Amino acid sequence: MLIQSLRMTARDWRAGELRFLLVALIVAVAALASVGFFIDRMRAGLARDANQLLGADLLVNADQPVAPAWRAEAQRRGLLLADTVTFPSMAQGGEGEESQAQLASIKAVSAGYPLRGELKITTNPDDASTAIGQRTRDVPAPGTVWVDANLLPALGVKVGDALQLGDSRFTIAQLLAAEPDRGASFANFAPRVMLNLSDLPATKLVDNFARVTYRMQVAAPSKNDLARVRDYDTWVRARIKADNVKGVRVESLENGRPEMQATLDRADRFLSLVGLLSAMLAAVAVAMAARRFMQRHLDACAMLRCLGMTQNGVGAMYLIEFALVGLAGSLVGVAVGFAAHFVLLELIGSLLPADLPPVSLLPALQGIATGMLLLVGFALPPVLQLRNVPHNRVIRREQAAPQPMALATYGLGTGVFVALLLWQAGDPKLALITAGGFLAGFAFFALVAWLGLRLLRRLRGAFQNQSWRFAVTSLQRRPGATVVQVVSLALGLMALLLLTVVRGDLVAAWQRSTPENAPNRFIINVLPDQKDDVAERIAQAGVQQPVLYPMIRGRLTAVNGNAITAGTYTSDDARRLANREFNLSTMADAPEGNDIVAGSWYRDAPGVSEASVEQGIAKTLGLKLGDVMRFDMAGTVVDAKVTSLRKLEWGSMRANFFVIINPQAMANAPATYMTAFHLPERGANLASTLARAYPNLTVIDVSGIIRQIQEVVDQVVTAVEFLFLFTLASGVLVLYAALMGSQSERTREAGLLRALGATRKQLATAQRIEFVLVGGLAGLLAATGAAALGWGLATYQFKFEWAFEPGVWLAGIAVGAACALVGGWLGLRSVLRQPPLQTLREA
């Protein structure tokens, strides 16, 4: 049987029967493999380079100096180390009576800091405020400091002047333009003063009562080899648990920079969506190619049955043939995809790091497995139909109805398809939404196509033009083929529309989630009597309707009447939250960007204390609706019942609060005010103006964090744009397969009609009408499906606001009709150029 299968494979190859199936498989696997290789390297690169936002691959964050044994273990493993010590303190500038003081965030750094990313420094305050500076791998020299530009006007100093820190005086040598690991916590919002770690003891600022954060940065010698870092991470966490170490936390990107992790998670889902749609198109292309192969081998199978070959023999022969084709196509497709992903990297150029991590074997294995799974899922049903071809087809060109086993394999194909999507996505929710959308689209498209044929049957007599009658009759003569053609064309167009028109809307919505006008300045410590004047000054700087929120410091002392003690919580995160003061707020209405996910917003009734809690902190502290929290705010005690949980968009950079309590309950609580707003360039001197007028204010510039998030968004959006080219290739193949599926039958019909007197012009017009009807209907259905699926993805997966665009339907109808016309012209031109007798003989 193997020898016969090899002979049949060679014969089919020489006859051109396998080329279309092989090309379909190669393009399908190449599209998936190129996407797979690129996504694999992109994800690894994003994860690796995003660690620049921590300044290292791993951070050991502690309230006390890191244990020497931990440092020794890291050095034994060959890891790079650097240290930072951060704490708030007063910085003093000027001389004598003209001296001024300002709260600053002091950061002492060792040589080698940062291990990932680079500092930017400059001596120009304007450049520093816009993150323009010279990249450096150095740290401040002993006796000098590097400071934020907004510290200069607050202290009345300039570059080259002296700055007093504790018992030591330093020279301001540079301004900090960018600090990769600064983060978005309020501890880092005061102006930065950076000094050499060797100068810290002389300042005498660090004592037993200082609130100091010690960070040991850990990184691998190579950015592309993080195995040792992961092993050390496991070792440190084990030591913390075994020795019950308190006040130590191991930070990674996930828990160290939540606003950036949210952006990277969304980027990962976008890349997964491209892979999913490539998988869908690959499945449709292979299914159409296998169906065409089956139709062209019906006569050969009938002849083999007449010559004595059994059903099992026929099935085994073609299964072996398909397995050989599948293995060859998968291997070639993986090779093409591997080469293609280098082209993609070259096209993107400087938008990606030049030293992306090397490829792994996983995309290659996925590509090979995908090719074989596609054949098993979508080529097995046609093969089983071939084994059931009756002997009498040699005489009577009739095809028996599909056997139950053949029909059951389509269920297998559907299951394989869903499994493939789950594998490609790595995100079950995204995969199920996409798979459900396309399976629902398949059923809906088939139903509408069948109803459309029924309607055409009733309208056939209304057409007087002969070409129109030929077109309608042709559609009616092959109802099953017509439905398959409409459904296949609609599914292919649906994916393409989702990746073109709808993709643009998704990307635009993603970019709007962290827009260019996102808040880039925070002001804290505004006293009640300063509130109105500060708001007026902000408005004069070009900010429309600034909103100042009350900020109240309070400590959580009890939950449901049970006092918070050292043993209340076991996890370090919960214990740390419970031991610190909360930044509470109060307002009548839920702030913008806060979605209520449980309960309802409070009514602010007299004598009632209600609280809305952010869902993340509620989970960490084990809070639920109905729990009563007690807060002590400088002697003012409030018991507030949790009546709602909120979800925040941390990447929005808005003013967000963990706990918000209704205004009447907080009427007597001591409060300062804070605000977040987007400051236009023309208001760049606002910080110095406010610092001179109100020295107690702290103005925080977070534009650097906004730029970091936008850079990642733009990088991934560009990758999605280029990945679309590979998905487009498999989509074009689907369209071609759908249109060419009935080419042989159309060839015979054209020859017969021409022999009966139909002119070449009439047939060409009839075919164009037929293809426009099929393509237009498919485009309309595809646009509807793409819009519905885009809405589902935006609403339930990406959490974007969605707006329907009428242009999607116009584009769908136009593209569907155009693709059908082009495909029809390619398939008909050879038929209409040759004599009818020759056409009938060859058919």
N, C-alpha and C positions, 0 to 999 in steps of 0.2 A: 504493500500500500504506500509506503514511503517513496519507493521508486516511482510509482505512478503519480503521486502527488508532485514530486519534483519535475517529472515530465510535463504534467499539466501546468505547473507554475511557469516553466520555461515557455510553453506554447502560448499561454495567456500573455506572458510578457512580450513575446515577439508580435503577437496580434494587437498589442496595445490595450488589452482588457484590464491589466492591473495598474496601468500607469496613473489613471485618474485616482484610484483608491490609494495608491502609494503616495502620489502627490498630496492628496488630502491629508493622509496620515503624517507625512513629513511636515507640511505646513502647520498642521494642528500641534504636533509635538514641538516643532521649532518655536511656534508662538508661545506655548506654555513654558518651554525650556528657557527661552530668552527672557521671558518675564520672570521665571523662577530664579535664573542665575542673577539677574539684575536686582530683583527684590532681596535675594539672599545677601548680596553684597551691600545693597543700600541699607537694609535693616541693620546689618552688622556695623556698617560705617556710621549710621545715625546713632546707634547705641554707643559706639566707641567715641565718636566725636562729641556726642551730647555730654559725655563725662567732663568735657571742658567746663561745663557749667558748674561742676563741683571742684574743678581744679585738680582732679585726680580720678583714678579709677574707683577708689574707695576712701571713705573718711571714717576715722575713729574719733567720735565726738565725746568729750568727757568734761566733767566738772573739776577734775584734778589732772595733773600731768599724767600722761599715759604711762602705764607700767613698763619699766625697763625690759621685763621679760617679753612683752609683746613686741617691742621694738627689735629686740634681738631675734625673735622668731621671724619677723618680716625680713630682716637682713639675711638671715640664714637661708631663706627661700629666694634670695636674689632680687628682692623688690626694692624699688626706689622709695625714699622717704623724704618728707618735708614737714615742717611744723608751723602752725599759726597759733597765736594767742590773741583772743579778741575780748574786749571789755569796754564799757562806756566810762568816759572820764571827761574832765574839763580841760580844754586847750586854751592857752592864754597867749594873746599877741599884743604888740605895742609896748610902750615904756611908760612907767610912772602912772600919772593920773589918766593918761590917754589909753591905758591898756584895757582890753576887752576880753571877756571869757565866753566860751561857747561849748555846749555839750557836744562831744565828738565820739565817734566809734573808733577806738584805738585798735590797731591790728599790727602785731609784731610778727615778722615772717623770717624764716630761715633761708639759707641759700638753697637754690633749686626750686623755690616757690614761683609760680604754680607748676605742678608736675604735668598738668594738661592745660592747654590753652596758653595765652600770653597776655601780659599786661600791656597797656598802651599808656604812654606818658607824653607830656608836652609842657611847654612853658607859656603857652598862649591860653588864657582863660576861655576865650570864645571857642577855640578848637576843642578844649576839654569838655565844654558843655554840650558839644555835638558829637562826642566820641571820636574825634579826629586826633590821632597821635601816632607816635613812633612805637612800633612793637619792640618789646625788650624781653630778654630772658634774665635780666639782672634784678636785684632787689636794692632798696635804699642802702647807700653806703653808711658805715657807722658815723654817727653825728649828724645825719641828715634825715629828713622825712619827705614823703610824697603825700600830698593832700588833695581832697576834692576842691574843685574851683569855687564852689559856693561857700567854702570856709573863709576865703580871702576877704570878701566884703563884710562878712559877719565880724571878723577880727580886725579889719582895717589894715591888712598886711598884703604883701605881694611876694612873688617868687624872689628868693634871695634874703628875705627878712628872717628874723628869729621867731621861734615858736617854743613856748614853755610847756612842758609836759612833766608834771610832778616836780622832782628836784633837778631835772635836766633841761638844758636848752638845746634846741636843734635848729638847723638851717633848712628852710623850705627849698628843696632842690628841684622838684618837679611837681607837676599837677597830674592827677590820675584821670586819664580819659576813658579807660575801660578796665574793669576788674572782673574776670570771667566767673569767679565763684562767689560773687557778692550775695546773690540770692535776694529774696523778697521779704524777709522777715523784718519786723519793726526794730529788732536789735541792730540791723544794718542800715537803718534809715537815717541815722544821724550822719553828719559829714564825716568822711573817712580820713584818718591820719594813719599812714603806714610807716613803720620804722623797722630797723634791723633788729632781729631777735636778740642779738648780743647787747643792744643798748637798753633792753627792758629792765634788767635789775637796777640800773642806776637811777631810774625814774622813781623807784620805790612806790609805784602805783599798785602793785600786786601784793596784797596781804591776805590774811585769813578771812577778811570780811568782804573782799571784792567779788563781784559777780563776773567771774572769768570763764570763758569757754576755751578749752584746749582742743585743738584738732590736729590729728596726725594724718597727713595725706599719704596715701599708698598708691603706687602705680607700677605696672609691669614695665620692664625695659623696652618692650615693643608694644605699640598700640594694638597690634593684631594678634597678640598672644596673651589672653587674659585668664588662661587656665590657672596660673599660679595665684592670681588675685582672688579668683573664686575659691580656691582651696584655702587661702589665708582667711577669707571671709568666713568660711565654714569653721575654721579653727578658732577664730576670735569669738564667734557667737557661741561656740561650745564652751570656751573658757568663761564667758560672761554667765552662762547658765549654770555651769558646774560650780563656779566659785561664788555665785549669787552676787555678782558685782553690781553696785548701784551707781547711778549717775553716768552711765556710759551707753552710747548708742552708736551703732554702725550705720552709716548713711550711704545710700546709693542714690541714683537719679530718681528712683521711684518715691522715696520718702524724703529726699533732700530738696527736690525742686518740683513740687506738685504741679505748678502752673506749666512748666515745660513738659513734664511727663504727660499731661493731658493733651498737649499739642502733638507729641510723638505718638501717642496711642491713636489719635485721629489720623495721623499720617499713615500709620500702619494699616488702618482699616481702608484707607483710600487705595493703597497699593494692593491690598487683598482683593478689593473690588475689581481691579483690572485683571488680576489672575482669575477670578471667578468668571468674568465675562469671556475671557479667553477659553476657559474650560467649556463653557456653554457652547460657544461657537465651534469648538473642536468636536464636541459630541454631535452637533447637527451636521457638520461637514462629513464626518465619517459615516454617520447613518445614511446620508443621501448617497454617498459614494458606494457603500455596500449595497444599497437598494438598486442602484444602477447596474452594479456588477451582477446581482441576482437576475435582473430582468434580461440581461444580455446572455445569460447562460442557461436559460430555461430549455432551449432546444437541445443544447449539448447534453444536459442531464437526462432528457427524455431518450436520447440516442444511447447513452451509457446504460440506462435501464433496459432498453431493448437488447443490448449486447450482453446482458446477464449480470450486471453489477447490482448488488443489493442496495436497499435504502441506507443501511448502516455504512456500507462501503462508500457510497456517494457522499454522505455526511462527513465521514472521516477524511476522505480525500480533500474536500474543500476546507475542513477545519485545519488540516496540516498546511494547506496552501495559505490560508489566512494567517496562521501563526508565523509562517516564514515571512510573509509580507509585513506583518505587524512588527516582528523583531527587526527586520531590515529598516522599515520606515522609522521606528522609534530610535534606532541607533543613529541613522542619518539625521533625523530631526533634532536629536540632542546635540550632534556636532554642529548643525546649522545654527541652532539656538545659542550654543556657546560662542560661535563666531559673531553672531548678530549682537550679542550683549556688549561686545567690545565696540561695535559700531555705535551703539547707543551711548556708551560711556564717552566715546570720542565726540559725538554730536553735542552732548551736554557740556563738555569741556570744563571750563573753570567753575561751573556751578557746583561741581562735586569735588571732594578732596582727591588729589592726585594719587594718594596712597590708600585706596580702598582695600579692605581685607581681601585675601585671596578667596577664590571660589571654593565651595565645599562640594562633596560628592552628592549631597542630598538632592539638589535640583536635577542632577543627571539621573539619579535613581528614580526620582519622581517622574521625569520625562519618559523613561523607558516603561515604568509601571503604568503611566497614564496611557501611552500608546496601546499597550496590551489590554488594559481595562476598557478602553474605548472600543476596541475590536470585540472583546467578549460581550460588552453590554449592548453594542449597536450593530455589530455585524453578525452575531450569532442568530438572531431571528431570520434574516434573509437566507443564511446557510441552511437552517432547518427547513425553510420553505423549499430550498433546492432538493433536499433529500426526499421531499414528498411530491416531486413532479411525476405525473402519471406517464405510463408508456404511450398511451394514445395521443399524447401531444405531438408526436411525430406526424400523425395524420390530421388530427383536429387541434388547431392552434388555440387551445383553451387552457386556462390555468385553474387548477383546483383551488378551492377556498383554503385559506391558511388553517392548519391543524391547531388544536388547542395548545399543544406544547410550544408551537412557534409563537402563538399569541402570548403565552405565559412568559416567554423570554423577553418580551417588551417590558414586562414588569421588572425583570432582572435588569434590563438596561436602565430603567428609571432609577432603580435602587443604586446601580453603579454610578449613575450620574450624580445623585445626591451625595453619595460617599465621596466622589471625586471633588465635589464642591467643598465639602467639609474639610477634606485633606488640603486642598489648595488654600482655603481661607485661613485656617487656623483660628477662626472665630465662629463658633457654632451659630450665634444669632445672626451674623451677617450672611453666613452660608444658607441658613434656613429661609431667611427673607428672600434672598436671591433665587434659591431653588424653588421656593413656593411661588414666587412671582412668575417664573418661567413655566412651571408646570401648570399653574392656573392659566397662564397665557396660552399654553398649548391647547388646553381644553376649550377655552373661550374662542380662540382663533378657529379651531376646527368647527365649532358650532356655528359661528358666524359665516364661515365659508360655505358650509352645507346649506344654511338658510339662504345665502346669496344665490346659490345654484338653483334652489327651488324657486326663488323669485324670478330668475332669468328664464326659467322654463315657462312661466306664465307670461313673460313679456316677449317671448320669441316671435310671436305673430305680429307684434307691433313694429318690428323692424322690416323695412322695405328694401333697404340697401343690401345687395347680395353679399358684400364683404362682411357686414354686420351679422348676417344670418350664418355665414360660414363660421365666424368667430364664436357666436353663441352656441352653435351646434357642436363645435369642437370642444368647448368647455363641458357641454352636457354629455358628450360621448364618453368622457373619462372622468366621472365625478370623483372617484377615489384619488386619481392622480392629481386632479385639480385641487382638491382639498389639501393633499400633501404638499403641493407646490405653494399654495397660499400660506399654509402654516410654516413651512420651512423658510420661505422668503420673509414672512413676518417676524419669525424668531431672530433671524439674522439681522434684519433691519432694526429690530427692537434693541439688540445689543449695541449696534452701531450708533443708534440715536441716543442710547443711554450714555455712551462714551463720547458723544459730540455735543449735542444741544443740552441734554440734561446734565452731562458732566460739567459743562461750563457753569450751570446754575449751582451745582454742588460745590464747586471750587470757589465760586463767588461768595456763597454762603459761609464757607469755611473761613475765607479771608475776612468776611465781615465779623466773624466771632472774635477776632482780635484785630479790629480795624486800625487804620492809620491814625484815626483820631481817638484811640483808646487813651484813658488817663495816663499821663506821663509825669504828673507832679502830685505829691501828697503834702499836705500841711497838717501838722499835729500840734497839740498844746495851745490851741487858741482859747483864751479865757472868755467867759461869757460877755464881759464888757467890751471885748475886742471883736466880737463876732461880726457885727454889722459893718464896721470899718474895713475889716479884712475882706469880707465878701465884696464890698464896693471896690477895693483895690484890685481884687481878682477880676472883677467885671471890666474895669478900666484897662486891664492888660489884654482884653480880647476874649475872655471866657464868657460864654452866654449862660446866664442863670446858674451861677455856682451854688451848690447845696452844701451846707455845713452840717455834719451829723454829730450829735452828742456822743462823746466817748467817756465811759465811766469805768473806772478800775474797781473790780470787785473780786472777792475770793469765794469760791464754792466751799461752803462749810458743812452742808448736809443735803442728803437726798431722801425724800419721803420720811423725814424726821430722824434719819440715822446719820450721826455725825461722821464726817470724812476723817479717817485716821490713816496711819501709815500702812495698816493692813487691809484697807478697804479694797484696793486694786492690786492685782498681781503683775500686770504688764507694765513695763517701764513707760510706755507712751501714756497710758491712762494715769499712772502715778505722777508723771511730770505735769500733765494737764491739771490734775487736781491740786498740785502743790503750788502752782503759779497763780498770779492774778489774771483774771479774764478781762479782755477789752469788751465791755458790754455797750449796748446802745439802746436807744428808745426812739420810736417814730410811730406815727399814726398808720401809715400805709407801708406795705411791703416794698422794699427798694427794688429798683430796676435790676433785672438779671437774676432775681431770686425766685425759683419755682417751688411752690408748695407741693411736696410729694406725699405728705400724710397730714391728716387733720385739716384745720382751717385757720386762717389768720384771725387774730384776736379782735374783739369788738371794743376794747378800751372802756369797759363799763366801770362806773364808780365802785370803789371798794373791791375790785377784782384784780388779781395779779396773774397775768398770763405771759408765757414766753414762747418764742419761736426759736428752735435750735437747728443749727446746721447738721445735716444727716450724718456727716463723717464723724464729728465730735460726739454726736449722740451714740453712734455705734461703739466708739472707743470707750466711752464712759458707761455704756450699758443703759442709756436713757431711752424711755419710750413715752408715747402719748399718755398723759395722765399723771406722770411722775411730778413731784413737787421739789424744785431746787431752792435752796436757801443761799443767798449771796449776802456777804458782809462788805459794804462799800463805805470804808472809813467811818464805821460806826452805825451806818444806816443799813438795817437788815430788811430784806425783802424775800418773802416766800412766793415763788412764781410757779404756776402749773404749766407744764409743757402741753401746749394745745396744737402745735404744728411743727413739722420738720421741713427744712428747706434744702434745696440743692443749689449750689453756687457754681458759677462758671469762673473757676480760678484764673483761667487764661485771659479773662476780660480786663484784669487790672483795676476793676472798680473797688470802691470802698466796701469791703465785705466784713461782716461780723458773725462770730460764732453764735452768740445769743443776743436776741433782741426782746426787750420787755416792754409792755404797753406803757404809754406816757404817764397815765395817772398813778401807776404803781411806783414810778421813778421820779415823781415830782420833787421829792426832798433829797434825791441822790446828788452828791457833788459831781459836777460834770465839766469837762473841757470839750472843745469841739475839734473836729478834723474834717478834711475834705480831700477829694480826689478829682482831678480835672485834667483836660488836655490843654496845655499852654502853647499857643502858637508862637512862631519864631519872633514875632514883633514884641512879645512880652518877655523876652529872655532875661531882662533885668529885674523881673518881679522878685526873685529871691533876695537880691541885695537890698531892694527897696524895703521889703518886709523885715529883713534882718535889722536894718537901721531903725525902723519904726518900732518894732516889737522884738527885742533880743530874745525873749522867751520862746519864740516860735521856732519850729524845726521844719524847714522846707526840704523835701526829699525828691530827688530827680530819679525816676525809674525808666527814663527813655532808653537806657541801655538794655534793660530787660525786654522792653517792647521790641527793640531791634533784634535781639536774639531770637525771640519767638517768630517774628516776621521772616527772618532769614531761613529758619527751618521750614516754615510754611511755603515760601517761594521755592525752596529747593525741591520739596516733594511735589509741588504742583508741576514744576518743570519735568520731573521724572514721569508723572502721570501723562503729561502731554506727549512725551516721546514714546512711552509704552503703548500708547494708542496706535502707533504705526504698526506694531506687531499684531495687535488684535485686529486691526483693519485688514491685514493680509488674510487671516483665517476667515474674516467676515466676507471678503470678496469671494473666497472659495465656496462658502455656503451659498451665496447668491448664484454663482455659476452652477453648482450642483443642483440647486432647486430648479433652475431654468432648463438645464440639460437633461433632467431626469426622464423626460418623455421624448427625447430627441428622435429615437429610432421610430417610435410610433408616429410622430409627426412627419417624419420623412416618408413613411409608407403612405400616409394620408395625402400628403402633398403630391406625390407621384400619381396616386389614383385619381385625385381631383383634376390634375392637369390632363390625364389621359381621357377623362370624361368631358373635357372642354373648358375647364376653368383657366383663366389667364394667370400669367405670372403676377401681374399687377394686383388682381383681385386677391390672390393668395397672400401676397406680401402685405396688402392692406388689412386683410382678415387677421393675419398673425400679429400685426402691430396693434390692432384693436384688442385682440385677446390678451396680449402681454400688458397693455395699458390697464385693462380691467383687473387682471390678476395683480399686477404691481401696485396699482392705486389702492385696491382693497387691502393688500398686504401692508402697504405703507401707512394707511389709516389705522389698521389694527396695531401695527408696531408702535406708532406714535402714542396711541392710547395706553398700550402696555408699558412703554417707556416712561410716560408721565406718571402712571399709577405706581410703578416700581420705584421711580425717583422720589415720589412723595413718601412711600413707605420707608425707603432708606434714610431720607432726610429727617423724617419724624421719629422713627423708632431706633435708628442706628447712629446717625451722625448728630442728631439733636439740633437741626437747623430749622430756621423758618423757611417755608416752602411757598413759592408762588408759581401758579400754572402759567405757561407761556403759550399763546395760540400758535406761535410760530413753529412749535413742535409738530403740530398736525399738518401744517402746510409743507414743512420740510419732509415729513414722512411720506405724504402722498407724492410729492415731486420726486424724491429720491427713489421711491418704490417704482414709479412708472418709468423713470429714466433707466434704472438698473434692468428692469424687465425688457425695455426696448433694446438696450445695448446687447443684453444676452440673447434676445430673440434674433437680432440681426446677425450676431456671430454664428448662431446655429442654423439660420435659414439660407445664408448666402450661397453655401455650397450646394444645397438642395435645388434652389431655384435657377442655378446656372447650368445644370445638366439636364439632358433629355429625360422625360418621364419614364421611358422604358428602362433606361439605365438605373434610375432611382429605384424602380420597383424591383429590378434584379438584385441590386445591392442590399435592399431592405430585407 
